[in-house]
Amino acid sequence: MNIKAQKGTKDILPEEIENWHFIQKAAEEVFTKANFKEIRTPIFEDTSLFERGVGDTTDIVNKEMYTFEKSDRSLTLRPENTAGVVRAYIEHNMFRQSPPLKLWYFGPMFRYERPQAGRQRQFHQVGVEMIGIQDASADAECIKLAVDFLKSVGLNDLLVEINSLGCSECRKEYKEGLKQAIKPFLNDLCEDCKSRFEKNPLRILDCKNESCNKLFEENNLKEKVSGIKLCPECAQHYTKLKEYLDILNIKYKENTFLVRGLDYYTKTVFEIKSNNLGAQNAVCGGGRYDGLVELLGGQSTPAIGWAMGVERLNSLIPQIEEKKLDYFVVSDNQPEAIKLTSKLREHGFSAEFDYNTRKFTKQLEKASKSASYAIILGEDEINNNYLTLKDLNTSEQKKLKFEDLIK
């Protein structure tokens, strides 16, 4: 019986890797220009980090975490990276640096959920975290950075949706109104929504269950509850965010029912959707999490961030062709072929030779599929100390010295 990759995991094959390199390089270029520094955190963390940080009412913590016991410790493969970044921020006393601390990451995450197009159990995220700034300019910069990055990989037809969840005080009245509107239909909701009703009723608005969504629509439940009534401070923050987005020429749509799926969000939340393949796809989600640093043992610190699924991004951009080698050495003299190939690589070129020393016609056939130029190194070339360079696109050939080739 052949062993295959586990359900929800996927091999990234050589012919697909160019897209991944392209996305990662774009991230590095865009984020570096904005003075964001890369951070790499461990793939597994103490389970309590996610239980406290992500929230025990979330699907991630309740259903989707890969948790295992080792030496009487409970460890979890990271389902998201914000909690890990905040843990590193506290552990390494990064709060001593002058704010803001601007970080970005790229790496695998793990959630046990139903695999579907663009979503796997082992998946990858690219994301940013901006820690230490309370002003809405940080929110606007993060949203602008996400838009710039998406445009850099070729996604231009974008819709930015924003909302403010306010602070804990703002949400009290809204939660009660929401509970009153939902209570008559509570028995008809899914088990997840029933458990969220007391712990975090806002999460009911984020339910993905079809029967719940149908119930909401048929009874106009969302329309019966007005948006969160923001306190003066939160209202001013939200107004300033919209002013900054206007200054940056970022088109946005307000969505008063946008809550996002994690418990740590406060004030600004946002999603960015792409219409690249006709159907609208959410490609980025994020928001402000001013209470998370303190919740995980640090000082009270404002922060905002976002994350994108790389698999989803990859599905929305064209497949990039594999890059060809600069040179393929065609020769029946293996020692000389190895020597020349090594010299070419030392001078910064990509080069390969035929390990089987097949006939020249077979070698040239292979070269035409994998390289831009063939360097023919036969007996005449070796004896007279020159190379024959063949352009594999035009079939044009010329003789030259190695030094002239390098020039």
C-alpha positions as CSV (number, residue, x, y, z in Angstrom):
1,M,0.0,0.0,0.0
2,N,1.4,3.4,-1.0
3,I,1.6,6.1,1.6
4,K,0.1,9.3,0.4
5,A,0.0,12.9,1.7
6,Q,-2.5,13.3,4.5
7,K,-6.0,14.7,3.8
8,G,-5.8,18.5,3.9
9,T,-2.1,18.7,3.1
10,K,-0.5,19.2,-0.3
11,D,2.9,18.8,-1.8
12,I,4.1,22.0,-3.5
13,L,5.8,20.6,-6.6
14,P,8.8,22.1,-8.5
15,E,6.5,23.3,-11.4
16,E,4.3,25.2,-8.8
17,I,7.0,26.7,-6.7
18,E,7.6,29.8,-8.9
19,N,4.3,31.3,-7.7
20,W,5.3,30.8,-4.1
21,H,8.6,32.5,-4.7
22,F,6.8,35.3,-6.5
23,I,4.4,35.9,-3.6
24,Q,7.1,35.8,-0.9
25,K,9.4,38.1,-2.9
26,A,6.6,40.6,-3.4
27,A,5.8,40.5,0.3
28,E,9.5,41.1,1.2
29,E,9.7,44.1,-1.2
30,V,6.4,45.8,-0.3
31,F,6.8,45.3,3.5
32,T,10.5,46.3,3.5
33,K,9.6,49.6,1.8
34,A,7.3,50.3,4.7
35,N,10.0,49.4,7.3
36,F,8.4,46.2,8.4
37,K,10.9,43.5,9.6
38,E,10.4,39.8,9.2
39,I,9.9,37.6,12.3
40,R,9.8,33.8,12.4
41,T,8.1,32.1,15.4
42,P,8.0,28.4,16.3
43,I,5.4,26.2,14.5
44,F,4.2,24.9,17.9
45,E,3.4,26.7,21.1
46,D,2.0,26.1,24.5
47,T,-1.7,25.4,24.1
48,S,-2.8,28.0,26.6
49,L,-1.4,30.7,24.3
50,F,-4.1,30.1,21.8
51,E,-6.8,29.3,24.4
52,R,-6.2,32.7,26.0
53,G,-5.3,34.7,22.9
54,V,-7.6,33.4,20.2
55,G,-10.5,32.8,22.5
56,D,-12.3,29.7,23.9
57,T,-15.5,30.6,22.0
58,T,-13.9,30.4,18.6
59,D,-14.1,27.4,16.2
60,I,-10.3,27.4,16.0
61,V,-9.9,26.6,19.7
62,N,-13.0,24.5,20.1
63,K,-12.7,22.3,17.0
64,E,-9.7,23.0,14.8
65,M,-6.5,22.9,16.8
66,Y,-3.9,20.2,16.4
67,T,-3.0,19.6,20.1
68,F,-0.7,16.9,21.5
69,E,0.8,16.0,24.9
70,K,4.6,15.7,25.4
71,S,6.3,15.3,28.8
72,D,3.1,16.4,30.6
73,R,2.9,19.6,28.5
74,S,0.1,20.4,26.1
75,L,1.4,21.7,22.8
76,T,-0.4,23.0,19.8
77,L,0.6,23.5,16.1
78,R,-0.1,27.2,15.5
79,P,-3.5,27.8,14.0
80,E,-2.7,31.5,13.4
81,N,0.4,33.6,14.1
82,T,-0.7,36.8,15.9
83,A,-0.7,35.2,19.3
84,G,2.8,33.8,18.7
85,V,4.1,37.1,17.5
86,V,2.7,38.8,20.6
87,R,4.2,36.1,22.8
88,A,7.6,36.8,21.2
89,Y,7.1,40.6,21.7
90,I,6.6,40.1,25.4
91,E,9.2,37.4,25.9
92,H,12.0,39.4,24.2
93,N,11.1,42.7,25.8
94,M,10.5,44.2,22.3
95,F,8.3,46.8,24.0
96,R,11.5,48.6,25.0
97,Q,12.0,49.6,21.3
98,S,10.5,52.9,20.3
99,P,7.0,52.3,18.8
100,P,5.8,51.3,16.4
101,L,7.2,47.8,16.2
102,K,6.4,46.7,12.6
103,L,6.7,43.0,11.8
104,W,5.7,40.6,9.0
105,Y,5.7,36.8,8.7
106,F,5.3,34.0,6.1
107,G,4.8,30.4,7.1
108,P,2.6,27.3,7.7
109,M,-0.4,27.2,10.0
110,F,-2.6,24.2,11.0
111,R,-6.3,23.9,11.4
112,Y,-8.4,20.7,11.4
113,E,-11.3,21.7,9.1
114,R,-12.9,20.4,6.0
115,P,-10.5,20.8,3.1
116,Q,-11.8,22.9,0.2
117,A,-10.5,25.0,-2.7
118,G,-7.9,27.4,-1.4
119,R,-8.1,26.0,2.2
120,Q,-6.1,23.1,3.6
121,R,-5.4,21.7,7.0
122,Q,-1.8,22.7,6.6
123,F,-2.0,26.1,5.0
124,H,0.3,29.1,4.7
125,Q,-0.3,32.7,5.8
126,V,1.5,36.0,5.0
127,G,0.7,38.7,7.6
128,V,1.8,41.8,9.4
129,E,1.6,43.1,12.9
130,M,2.0,46.8,14.0
131,I,2.4,47.1,17.7
132,G,2.4,50.2,19.9
133,I,0.4,52.9,18.1
134,Q,-3.2,53.8,19.2
135,D,-3.9,56.4,16.5
136,A,-6.0,55.3,13.5
137,S,-3.1,56.2,11.2
138,A,-1.7,52.7,12.1
139,D,-5.0,51.1,11.0
140,A,-4.9,53.0,7.7
141,E,-1.3,52.1,7.0
142,C,-1.9,48.4,7.6
143,I,-4.9,48.4,5.3
144,K,-2.9,50.4,2.7
145,L,-0.1,47.9,3.0
146,A,-2.5,45.0,2.4
147,V,-3.9,46.7,-0.7
148,D,-0.4,47.5,-2.0
149,F,0.7,43.9,-1.5
150,L,-2.3,42.5,-3.3
151,K,-1.8,44.9,-6.2
152,S,1.9,43.9,-6.4
153,V,0.9,40.2,-7.1
154,G,-1.7,41.3,-9.7
155,L,-5.0,41.6,-7.8
156,N,-6.5,44.9,-8.7
157,D,-10.2,44.5,-8.5
158,L,-10.4,44.9,-4.7
159,L,-13.2,45.7,-2.3
160,V,-12.2,46.8,1.3
161,E,-14.9,46.4,3.9
162,I,-14.5,48.0,7.3
163,N,-16.3,48.2,10.6
164,S,-15.6,49.2,14.2
165,L,-16.4,46.8,17.1
166,G,-15.7,49.6,19.6
167,C,-14.3,48.8,23.0
168,S,-15.8,46.4,25.6
169,E,-18.0,49.2,27.0
170,C,-19.4,50.0,23.5
171,R,-20.3,46.4,22.9
172,K,-22.3,45.8,26.1
173,E,-25.5,47.5,24.9
174,Y,-25.1,46.0,21.4
175,K,-24.7,42.5,22.8
176,E,-27.9,42.8,24.8
177,G,-29.9,44.0,21.8
178,L,-28.5,41.2,19.7
179,K,-29.4,38.6,22.3
180,Q,-32.9,40.0,22.5
181,A,-33.3,39.8,18.7
182,I,-31.9,36.2,18.6
183,K,-33.5,34.7,21.7
184,P,-36.9,33.7,20.1
185,F,-35.0,31.7,17.5
186,L,-32.3,30.3,19.8
187,N,-33.6,26.7,19.7
188,D,-33.4,26.7,15.9
189,L,-29.7,27.8,15.7
190,C,-26.8,25.4,15.4
191,E,-25.0,24.2,18.5
192,D,-22.1,26.6,18.0
193,C,-24.4,29.6,18.0
194,K,-26.2,28.3,21.1
195,S,-22.9,28.1,23.0
196,R,-21.9,31.6,21.7
197,F,-25.2,33.1,22.8
198,E,-24.0,33.7,26.4
199,K,-20.2,33.8,25.9
200,N,-19.8,36.0,22.8
201,P,-23.1,36.7,20.9
202,L,-21.2,38.8,18.3
203,R,-19.7,35.6,17.0
204,I,-23.2,34.5,16.0
205,L,-23.0,37.1,13.2
206,D,-19.9,35.2,11.9
207,C,-21.6,31.8,11.7
208,K,-21.0,29.9,8.5
209,N,-23.9,27.4,9.0
210,E,-26.3,27.6,6.1
211,S,-29.4,27.0,8.2
212,C,-28.4,29.8,10.6
213,N,-27.8,32.2,7.8
214,K,-31.1,31.3,6.2
215,L,-32.9,31.9,9.5
216,F,-31.2,35.3,9.8
217,E,-32.3,36.3,6.3
218,E,-35.9,35.1,6.6
219,N,-36.5,36.9,9.9
220,N,-34.3,40.0,9.1
221,L,-32.5,39.4,12.4
222,K,-29.5,41.5,11.4
223,E,-31.6,44.4,10.3
224,K,-33.4,44.4,13.7
225,V,-30.2,45.2,15.5
226,S,-28.6,48.5,14.6
227,G,-24.8,48.8,14.5
228,I,-22.7,49.1,17.6
229,K,-23.2,52.5,19.3
230,L,-19.6,53.7,19.7
231,C,-18.4,55.7,22.7
232,P,-17.0,59.2,21.8
233,E,-13.4,57.9,21.8
234,C,-14.1,54.9,19.6
235,A,-16.3,57.0,17.3
236,Q,-13.5,59.5,16.8
237,H,-11.0,56.7,16.1
238,Y,-13.4,55.3,13.4
239,T,-14.0,58.7,11.9
240,K,-10.2,59.3,11.7
241,L,-9.7,55.9,10.0
242,K,-12.2,56.8,7.3
243,E,-10.5,60.2,6.8
244,Y,-7.1,58.5,6.4
245,L,-8.4,56.0,3.9
246,D,-9.9,58.9,1.9
247,I,-6.5,60.7,2.0
248,L,-4.9,57.4,0.7
249,N,-7.5,57.1,-2.0
250,I,-8.6,53.7,-0.7
251,K,-12.1,52.9,-1.7
252,Y,-14.0,51.2,1.1
253,K,-17.5,50.0,2.1
254,E,-18.8,50.0,5.7
255,N,-20.2,46.7,6.8
256,T,-21.8,47.0,10.3
257,F,-22.1,43.2,10.5
258,L,-18.4,42.5,9.9
259,V,-17.1,41.0,13.2
260,R,-14.2,38.7,12.1
261,G,-13.8,35.2,13.6
262,L,-11.4,35.8,16.6
263,D,-12.2,37.0,20.1
264,Y,-9.3,39.4,20.5
265,Y,-10.5,42.1,18.0
266,T,-11.4,45.6,19.2
267,K,-12.3,48.8,17.3
268,T,-11.2,48.4,13.6
269,V,-11.9,45.2,11.8
270,F,-11.7,44.8,8.0
271,E,-11.7,42.4,5.1
272,I,-10.4,42.7,1.6
273,K,-12.2,40.8,-1.2
274,S,-11.0,40.2,-4.8
275,N,-13.0,39.7,-7.9
276,N,-10.2,38.4,-10.0
277,L,-11.8,35.1,-11.0
278,G,-15.3,36.5,-11.2
279,A,-16.6,35.1,-7.9
280,Q,-15.8,37.3,-4.9
281,N,-13.2,35.9,-2.6
282,A,-12.1,37.2,0.8
283,V,-8.3,37.3,0.5
284,C,-7.4,39.3,3.6
285,G,-8.8,39.8,7.1
286,G,-7.6,41.7,10.1
287,G,-8.2,44.3,12.7
288,R,-7.1,46.0,15.9
289,Y,-6.4,43.9,19.1
290,D,-5.6,46.5,21.8
291,G,-6.1,44.0,24.7
292,L,-4.2,41.0,23.5
293,V,-0.7,42.0,24.7
294,E,-2.0,42.6,28.2
295,L,-4.1,39.4,28.1
296,L,-1.0,37.4,27.4
297,G,0.9,38.9,30.3
298,G,2.4,42.1,28.9
299,Q,1.7,45.8,29.5
300,S,-1.5,47.4,28.0
301,T,-0.4,48.0,24.3
302,P,-2.4,48.9,21.2
303,A,-1.8,46.8,18.1
304,I,-3.3,46.0,14.7
305,G,-2.5,43.4,12.1
306,W,-3.8,41.2,9.2
307,A,-3.2,37.9,7.5
308,M,-3.8,36.4,4.1
309,G,-4.0,32.7,3.0
310,V,-1.2,32.1,0.5
311,E,-3.1,29.1,-1.1
312,R,-6.1,31.4,-1.7
313,L,-3.8,34.1,-3.3
314,N,-2.1,31.4,-5.4
315,S,-5.5,30.3,-6.8
316,L,-6.2,33.9,-8.0
317,I,-3.0,34.6,-9.9
318,P,-1.8,33.0,-13.1
319,Q,0.7,30.1,-13.1
320,I,4.2,31.5,-13.6
321,E,6.4,29.5,-15.9
322,E,9.4,27.8,-14.5
323,K,12.6,29.8,-15.1
324,K,15.0,28.3,-17.6
325,L,18.7,27.7,-16.9
326,D,21.2,30.1,-18.4
327,Y,23.3,27.3,-19.9
328,F,23.3,23.6,-20.6
329,V,26.7,22.1,-21.3
330,V,26.5,19.5,-24.1
331,S,29.6,17.3,-24.1
332,D,30.8,13.7,-24.4
333,N,33.7,14.5,-22.1
334,Q,32.3,14.2,-18.6
335,P,35.2,15.7,-16.6
336,E,35.4,18.8,-18.8
337,A,31.6,19.2,-18.7
338,I,31.6,19.0,-14.9
339,K,34.5,21.5,-14.8
340,L,32.9,24.0,-17.1
341,T,29.5,23.8,-15.4
342,S,31.2,24.5,-12.0
343,K,33.0,27.5,-13.4
344,L,29.8,28.9,-14.9
345,R,28.0,28.6,-11.5
346,E,30.9,30.2,-9.7
347,H,30.5,33.2,-12.1
348,G,26.8,33.5,-11.1
349,F,25.1,31.6,-13.9
350,S,22.7,28.8,-13.6
351,A,24.1,25.8,-15.5
352,E,23.6,22.0,-15.9
353,F,25.2,19.2,-17.9
354,D,24.1,15.7,-19.0
355,Y,24.9,13.1,-16.3
356,N,24.4,10.2,-18.7
357,T,26.7,11.5,-21.5
358,R,24.2,10.6,-24.2
359,K,24.5,11.5,-27.8
360,F,24.7,15.2,-28.7
361,T,21.3,15.2,-30.3
362,K,19.7,13.8,-27.1
363,Q,21.6,16.3,-25.0
364,L,20.5,19.2,-27.2
365,E,16.9,18.0,-27.1
366,K,17.1,18.1,-23.3
367,A,18.9,21.5,-23.4
368,S,16.2,23.1,-25.5
369,K,13.5,22.2,-22.9
370,S,15.5,23.5,-19.9
371,A,17.9,26.3,-20.9
372,S,18.2,29.4,-22.9
373,Y,21.6,28.5,-24.4
374,A,23.6,25.4,-25.0
375,I,27.4,25.4,-24.7
376,I,28.8,22.7,-27.0
377,L,32.0,21.2,-25.7
378,G,33.3,18.6,-28.2
379,E,36.7,17.4,-29.0
380,D,37.6,20.3,-31.3
381,E,36.5,22.8,-28.7
382,I,38.5,21.2,-25.9
383,N,41.7,20.8,-28.1
384,N,41.5,24.4,-29.3
385,N,40.4,26.0,-26.1
386,Y,37.1,27.6,-27.2
387,L,33.3,27.0,-26.8
388,T,30.4,26.8,-29.2
389,L,27.5,28.8,-27.9
390,K,24.1,28.0,-29.4
391,D,21.0,30.2,-28.8
392,L,18.2,27.7,-28.3
393,N,15.5,30.1,-29.4
394,T,17.1,31.1,-32.7
395,S,19.5,28.2,-33.3
396,E,22.2,30.7,-34.0
397,Q,25.7,29.5,-33.1
398,K,29.1,31.2,-32.5
399,K,32.5,30.3,-31.3
400,L,34.1,32.2,-28.4
401,K,36.5,31.9,-25.5
402,F,35.3,31.3,-21.9
403,E,36.5,34.8,-20.9
404,D,34.4,36.4,-23.7
405,L,31.3,34.4,-22.6
406,I,31.7,35.7,-19.1
407,K,31.9,39.3,-20.4
